[in-house]
Amino acid sequence: MAEAYIIDAVRTPRGLGKMGKGALSQMHPEHLAATVLAALKERNNLNTADVDDVIWGTSATMGLQAGDIGRMAALDAGYDVKASGVSLNRFCGSGLTATNLAAGQIMAGMEDLVIAGGSEQLSYVNYYGAKLREAGVGSAGMGVSNPRLQAKHPQTNQGVAADAIAAIEGITREDLEVLGAESQRRAAIALNEGRFAKSTITVKDDDGNVILDHEEYPRPDTTRESLAQLKPAFEMFFNMPSEKDGPTYKELVQKKYPGLEFEPIHHVGISSGVVDGAAAVLLASKDYAEKHGLKPRARIVAMANVGDDPTLMLNAPVPAAKKVLAKAGLTKDDIDVWEINEAFAVVVEKFIRDLDLDRAKVNPNGGSIALGHPIGATGAILIGTALDELERSGGRYALITMCAAGGMAPAIIIERV
């Protein structure tokens, strides 16, 4: 099997995911994605005619985010027309899955130079979804739920699922607020020390004017005391019918877990931030890199995908991590950096407890609670963040994984070279 190498990884800063308030909210989604593709081209002096494919992840494939962003963004970025492109959707895991598929093609010997990544403009998604709701089109603009599937696998609101997991695991709101405050503290240190500078680009318009050159979401003054004052964010969903005359979101969980009593505890301070952003990873075969003077930064060691309970939907990262470690022939003690997406604080807290990890190695520079979660982009962002941290700290291996709707988790292990 051929080796697949990461040559470079770039991302935009994350803008507030509010239409008209976030710096990136007025951009076309294809232009947002094109910014990181253009950066890869310029930073690595790429002959874009050699790019075999651009594999792109986006979760909310609606309106301007529908269609094949991978191809259209490459054209927008000035790539040669020979550079093909495709888009995929594994919900939150889209950007990570795009990278895994790109690596798999290179390792299989089918391709030599592939770009993977993802983007999400949650400002646009929420705006467009609201317009569809006003027009009476589906639930949140995403279509009506499938009654046959709900009868087999009840699927609830993700925040409600997070609260249910906390109750099952005996994890308290106070436990989660410790994690949330720590995410903000670590992110503030990382930003102050420029730990993200190598991967973060400045977003500009066609005239060269700066659109965004800094993270808009972090709240570095966050404390456990300030988090304790926040109201639960998903309380409204507990007794809200999931569809007309249907069960509530809480009842959907209780259909699968009879007798489970749980209350709303997750709030905005211990849940991932709503933001806009894009990220891309450049991968190449060993032969292509050597022939074209590209210096590898990391080697792809192993990849895995796991499905888990669709009702609780957020618990797949632990089995995904175990599976990818087994494929790599490694143990948890071999991993120097763990990047586990902070979709909700309970996901990371359960992960740390289940695997008995050193907390200092998990999301050492903060996570999506502090920095935000541009859904389709986050997996690619975390790969770049993990690689930057390996280079900064001198570590060897990083494991990246994240929960995805439907009860899934992709995972990858990379090795610094």
C-alpha distance (Angstrom), angle and dihedral (degrees) to the residues before:
residue distance angle dihedral
M1 . . .
A2 3.79 . .
E3 3.79 121.8 .
A4 3.80 121.5 -111.7
Y5 3.79 117.5 -150.4
I6 3.78 133.5 -165.0
I7 3.78 108.2 -131.3
D8 3.79 99.3 176.9
A9 3.80 143.1 -13.2
V10 3.80 127.6 -157.4
R11 3.77 137.5 175.0
T12 3.76 141.0 176.3
P13 3.79 122.1 -114.7
R14 3.80 109.6 -97.3
G15 3.79 116.3 -104.0
L16 3.78 126.4 -156.1
G17 3.79 109.8 -85.4
K18 3.79 95.0 -128.9
M19 3.78 121.6 111.1
G20 3.78 109.9 -115.1
K21 3.82 93.4 6.3
G22 3.79 103.9 63.5
A23 3.80 116.2 74.5
L24 3.81 93.1 -129.8
S25 3.80 96.6 43.2
Q26 3.80 95.7 95.0
M27 3.80 94.9 52.4
H28 3.79 122.5 102.7
P29 3.85 108.2 -110.8
E30 3.80 90.8 -123.8
H31 3.81 90.8 52.9
L32 3.81 91.1 49.0
A33 3.81 90.0 53.6
A34 3.80 90.8 44.2
T35 3.81 91.6 59.7
V36 3.80 93.4 68.3
L37 3.81 93.0 41.1
A38 3.80 89.8 53.1
A39 3.80 89.8 48.9
L40 3.81 92.1 53.7
K41 3.79 90.2 49.6
E42 3.80 93.5 50.5
R43 3.81 98.1 40.0
N44 3.80 93.3 50.5
N45 3.81 100.6 31.9
L46 3.80 89.1 -124.1
N47 3.74 124.5 -167.7
T48 3.79 92.8 -139.6
A49 3.80 91.7 -161.2
D50 3.81 84.7 73.4
V51 3.81 93.8 57.4
D52 3.79 104.1 110.5
D53 3.78 95.2 -165.9
V54 3.79 145.0 -13.2
I55 3.81 108.8 -141.5
W56 3.79 110.9 -163.8
G57 3.78 133.9 -172.3
T58 3.80 126.1 -151.6
S59 3.78 125.3 161.6
A60 3.81 106.8 -162.5
T61 3.79 101.0 51.0
M62 3.79 97.1 -173.2
G63 3.78 135.3 122.6
L64 3.80 111.6 -24.8
Q65 3.81 89.7 1.8
A66 3.79 92.4 58.3
G67 3.77 122.6 92.1
D68 3.78 129.0 42.2
I69 3.80 104.9 -36.7
G70 3.80 90.7 170.1
R71 3.78 92.0 65.6
M72 3.80 98.9 34.1
A73 3.81 94.0 47.9
A74 3.81 90.7 50.6
L75 3.80 89.9 54.0
D76 3.81 90.4 45.5
A77 3.82 89.1 51.9
G78 3.79 91.3 55.7
Y79 3.79 97.4 -105.9
D80 3.77 120.3 160.4
V81 3.79 111.7 -91.7
K82 3.82 88.1 -117.6
A83 3.82 89.3 71.7
S84 3.78 104.1 96.2
G85 3.79 124.5 -155.7
V86 3.79 141.6 -162.4
S87 3.79 136.0 -177.6
L88 3.80 129.2 -142.5
N89 3.78 139.9 -178.2
R90 3.80 128.1 -141.7
F91 3.79 92.1 147.8
C92 3.84 109.6 -123.9
G93 3.81 90.5 -1.2
S94 3.81 94.8 58.3
G95 3.81 99.4 105.5
L96 3.79 92.6 45.4
T97 3.80 92.1 46.5
A98 3.80 90.5 50.2
T99 3.81 89.0 56.0
N100 3.79 92.7 47.3
L101 3.79 91.8 51.4
A102 3.80 91.8 47.6
A103 3.80 90.7 51.0
G104 3.79 91.1 46.4
Q105 3.80 92.1 55.1
I106 3.79 91.3 51.5
M107 3.82 93.4 44.8
A108 3.81 89.3 50.6
G109 3.80 89.6 54.9
M110 3.80 92.9 -118.8
E111 3.82 97.2 113.8
D112 3.82 137.8 23.3
L113 3.80 106.9 -164.9
V114 3.80 122.4 29.2
I115 3.79 133.7 162.8
A116 3.79 119.4 -149.9
G117 3.76 131.4 -177.1
G118 3.74 145.9 104.8
S119 3.76 147.5 -130.1
E120 3.76 140.9 -154.8
Q121 3.78 133.3 -172.8
L122 3.77 102.1 -162.9
S123 3.80 89.1 175.5
Y124 3.80 88.6 64.1
V125 3.80 94.5 38.8
N126 3.80 92.4 55.0
Y127 3.80 92.2 43.8
Y128 3.79 93.8 48.0
G129 3.81 92.5 43.2
A130 3.81 90.5 52.8
K131 3.79 90.4 52.5
L132 3.79 90.5 51.5
R133 3.80 91.3 49.0
E134 3.79 89.6 51.6
A135 3.79 87.5 53.6
G136 3.81 90.6 49.7
V137 3.79 94.2 -114.6
G138 3.79 110.3 149.9
S139 3.78 130.2 -61.7
A140 3.80 111.8 -40.6
G141 3.77 87.2 -19.6
M142 3.81 91.0 -68.8
G143 3.78 99.8 102.2
V144 3.79 133.0 -98.7
S145 3.81 117.2 -60.8
N146 3.78 119.8 -99.9
P147 3.85 107.9 -107.2
R148 3.82 93.0 -159.9
L149 3.79 91.5 53.9
Q150 3.80 93.4 43.6
A151 3.80 88.8 54.9
K152 3.81 89.9 55.2
H153 3.80 99.9 35.7
P154 3.82 115.6 13.1
Q155 3.80 108.4 -145.5
T156 3.76 119.6 -162.6
N157 3.78 138.2 -177.2
Q158 3.82 110.7 -62.2
G159 3.78 94.0 -125.8
V160 3.79 90.4 52.0
A161 3.81 88.6 50.3
A162 3.81 90.0 51.5
D163 3.79 90.5 53.3
A164 3.81 91.2 47.9
I165 3.82 91.4 52.2
A166 3.78 90.9 50.8
A167 3.81 90.2 54.3
I168 3.80 93.2 47.1
E169 3.82 92.0 48.6
G170 3.79 96.1 42.6
I171 3.80 91.8 -119.7
T172 3.80 113.5 153.2
R173 3.77 131.2 -145.0
E174 3.80 87.8 -114.4
D175 3.83 90.6 55.9
L176 3.78 89.8 52.8
E177 3.79 93.8 46.9
V178 3.80 89.9 55.9
L179 3.80 87.5 56.6
G180 3.81 92.7 44.6
A181 3.78 93.9 51.6
E182 3.80 90.8 46.3
S183 3.80 90.9 52.5
Q184 3.81 89.7 56.2
R185 3.82 92.0 45.7
R186 3.80 93.6 50.7
A187 3.79 93.2 44.9
A188 3.80 90.9 51.4
I189 3.81 90.9 53.3
A190 3.81 91.8 46.7
L191 3.80 92.1 50.5
N192 3.80 93.7 45.5
E193 3.81 91.3 50.0
G194 3.82 93.7 44.9
R195 3.80 94.3 -119.4
F196 3.82 91.4 150.7
A197 3.80 95.4 44.7
K198 3.80 96.7 98.0
S199 3.80 93.1 58.8
T200 3.80 102.4 31.5
I201 3.79 119.0 90.8
T202 3.79 130.3 -166.0
V203 3.79 113.8 -110.9
K204 3.81 113.3 -135.6
D205 3.78 136.6 176.5
D206 3.80 124.7 -121.0
D207 3.81 90.9 -85.4
G208 3.77 93.2 54.4
N209 3.79 95.4 -105.1
V210 3.79 115.1 145.7
I211 3.81 114.1 -108.2
L212 3.80 96.9 174.9
D213 3.81 133.6 -7.1
H214 3.83 102.4 161.2
E215 3.80 142.1 44.6
E216 3.80 110.9 -86.9
Y217 3.81 100.4 -169.7
P218 3.86 110.9 57.8
R219 3.80 121.1 106.6
P220 3.83 103.2 -161.7
D221 3.79 93.1 178.1
T222 3.82 91.2 64.3
T223 3.81 115.3 129.6
R224 3.79 134.5 178.6
E225 3.78 87.2 -108.7
S226 3.81 93.1 55.2
L227 3.80 91.4 46.4
A228 3.80 90.4 53.0
Q229 3.81 88.9 62.5
L230 3.82 94.9 59.1
K231 3.78 122.7 103.0
P232 3.83 120.2 -125.6
A233 3.79 109.3 -90.0
F234 3.80 100.1 -148.8
E235 3.80 101.2 44.2
M236 3.79 91.3 108.6
F237 3.80 90.8 61.6
F238 3.79 96.1 54.8
N239 3.79 94.4 78.4
M240 3.79 98.1 21.9
P241 3.82 116.0 112.2
S242 3.78 109.8 -112.8
E243 3.80 87.4 -140.3
K244 3.79 136.1 -5.9
D245 3.81 109.9 -51.5
G246 3.81 89.1 -9.6
P247 3.81 131.9 123.7
T248 3.78 120.3 -73.7
Y249 3.78 120.1 -104.0
K250 3.80 89.8 -105.2
E251 3.80 90.9 50.9
L252 3.80 90.0 52.7
V253 3.81 88.8 61.3
Q254 3.78 91.7 44.8
K255 3.81 91.2 52.5
K256 3.81 86.7 65.0
Y257 3.81 95.6 33.8
P258 3.81 107.1 34.5
G259 3.77 114.3 -158.4
L260 3.80 94.9 17.4
E261 3.79 109.8 141.5
F262 3.76 118.0 -166.1
E263 3.78 138.9 155.7
P264 3.80 135.0 -146.8
I265 3.81 112.1 -88.9
H266 3.82 108.8 144.9
H267 3.80 114.5 96.6
V268 3.79 136.6 170.5
G269 3.80 91.8 -80.1
I270 3.81 93.4 59.7
S271 3.80 98.7 34.7
S272 3.79 129.7 75.6
G273 3.79 117.7 -84.1
V274 3.81 122.8 -108.7
V275 3.81 105.4 -119.3
D276 3.79 146.2 144.3
G277 3.80 122.6 -118.5
A278 3.80 150.7 128.9
A279 3.81 136.4 -143.7
A280 3.79 137.5 -178.4
V281 3.80 137.6 -168.0
L282 3.82 124.4 -155.3
L283 3.82 114.1 -144.6
A284 3.78 129.3 -176.8
S285 3.76 141.8 173.2
K286 3.80 118.7 -107.1
D287 3.81 91.9 -110.8
Y288 3.79 94.5 50.5
A289 3.81 92.8 46.6
E290 3.81 92.5 50.5
K291 3.80 94.4 45.8
H292 3.81 93.8 49.3
G293 3.78 101.2 37.9
L294 3.79 96.7 -111.0
K295 3.80 113.4 153.4
P296 3.82 113.7 -141.9
R297 3.79 117.3 -132.8
A298 3.81 98.1 -172.9
R299 3.78 143.2 5.9
I300 3.79 124.1 -132.0
V301 3.81 105.4 -120.6
A302 3.81 104.2 177.1
M303 3.80 142.9 -20.9
A304 3.79 134.1 -158.2
N305 3.79 143.8 175.6
V306 3.80 126.9 -154.6
G307 3.78 135.7 -175.3
D308 3.79 121.9 -152.0
D309 3.81 139.6 168.1
P310 3.85 107.8 -31.9
T311 3.82 91.9 -155.8
L312 3.79 96.7 60.6
M313 3.82 86.7 27.1
L314 3.83 97.1 176.6
N315 3.82 101.6 75.0
A316 3.81 102.6 81.4
P317 3.86 98.6 93.1
V318 3.82 93.3 79.4
P319 3.83 95.9 54.3
A320 3.82 89.3 40.1
A321 3.81 90.3 55.4
K322 3.79 91.9 48.0
K323 3.80 91.1 49.0
V324 3.80 95.9 49.2
L325 3.83 91.7 45.7
A326 3.80 89.6 53.5
K327 3.81 91.3 49.1
A328 3.79 90.5 50.9
G329 3.80 93.7 46.1
L330 3.80 89.5 -124.1
T331 3.79 136.1 124.4
K332 3.78 130.0 -139.0
D333 3.80 88.7 -99.8
D334 3.81 89.9 64.3
I335 3.81 92.8 60.8
D336 3.80 115.1 94.6
V337 3.81 98.1 179.7
W338 3.80 128.4 30.4
E339 3.80 119.0 -167.7
I340 3.80 110.0 -169.7
N341 3.77 114.3 171.6
E342 3.78 112.1 -114.2
A343 3.79 94.9 -138.0
F344 3.79 85.4 147.4
A345 3.78 126.8 -5.2
V346 3.81 91.5 -117.3
V347 3.82 91.1 63.0
V348 3.81 92.7 60.8
E349 3.80 95.3 36.9
K350 3.81 91.9 53.3
F351 3.82 90.6 44.9
I352 3.79 92.6 53.6
R353 3.81 92.6 46.6
D354 3.79 96.3 44.9
L355 3.81 93.7 50.6
D356 3.82 95.2 33.5
L357 3.79 92.9 -129.3
D358 3.77 133.2 179.6
R359 3.81 101.6 -104.2
A360 3.79 91.7 -146.5
K361 3.81 89.6 67.1
V362 3.82 95.7 50.1
N363 3.82 115.3 88.7
P364 3.81 91.0 -23.2
N365 3.81 91.9 -177.8
G366 3.78 98.0 44.1
G367 3.77 125.6 -97.8
S368 3.77 146.6 -132.1
I369 3.81 93.4 -46.1
A370 3.80 88.3 66.6
L371 3.80 102.0 25.8
G372 3.80 105.3 29.7
H373 3.80 137.3 -112.3
P374 3.84 116.2 -104.4
I375 3.78 88.9 -172.0
G376 3.81 105.0 -143.0
A377 3.80 92.0 37.6
T378 3.80 101.5 45.5
G379 3.80 98.5 85.3
A380 3.80 91.8 55.1
I381 3.81 90.3 44.3
L382 3.80 91.3 54.2
I383 3.80 92.3 50.9
G384 3.79 90.3 54.8
T385 3.80 91.7 44.0
A386 3.81 91.5 51.2
L387 3.81 91.8 47.9
D388 3.79 92.6 49.5
E389 3.81 89.8 50.4
L390 3.82 92.9 49.2
E391 3.79 89.1 53.3
R392 3.80 92.9 45.5
S393 3.80 95.2 46.9
G394 3.80 99.4 33.6
G395 3.82 92.4 -119.5
R396 3.78 123.5 153.9
Y397 3.82 110.3 -150.5
A398 3.79 133.6 35.4
L399 3.79 128.3 -174.6
I400 3.80 119.4 -156.2
T401 3.79 125.0 -171.2
M402 3.79 140.5 148.6
C403 3.76 142.3 -176.3
A404 3.80 119.7 -105.2
A405 3.78 132.2 -166.7
G406 3.76 115.4 -89.3
G407 3.79 90.1 44.6
M408 3.83 100.0 -74.5
A409 3.80 140.1 133.7
P410 3.81 131.3 -172.6
A411 3.81 117.7 -159.5
I412 3.79 138.6 -170.0
I413 3.80 137.3 -174.8
I414 3.79 119.5 -152.1
E415 3.80 130.2 -171.6
R416 3.80 122.9 -148.4
V417 3.79 113.0 -124.1
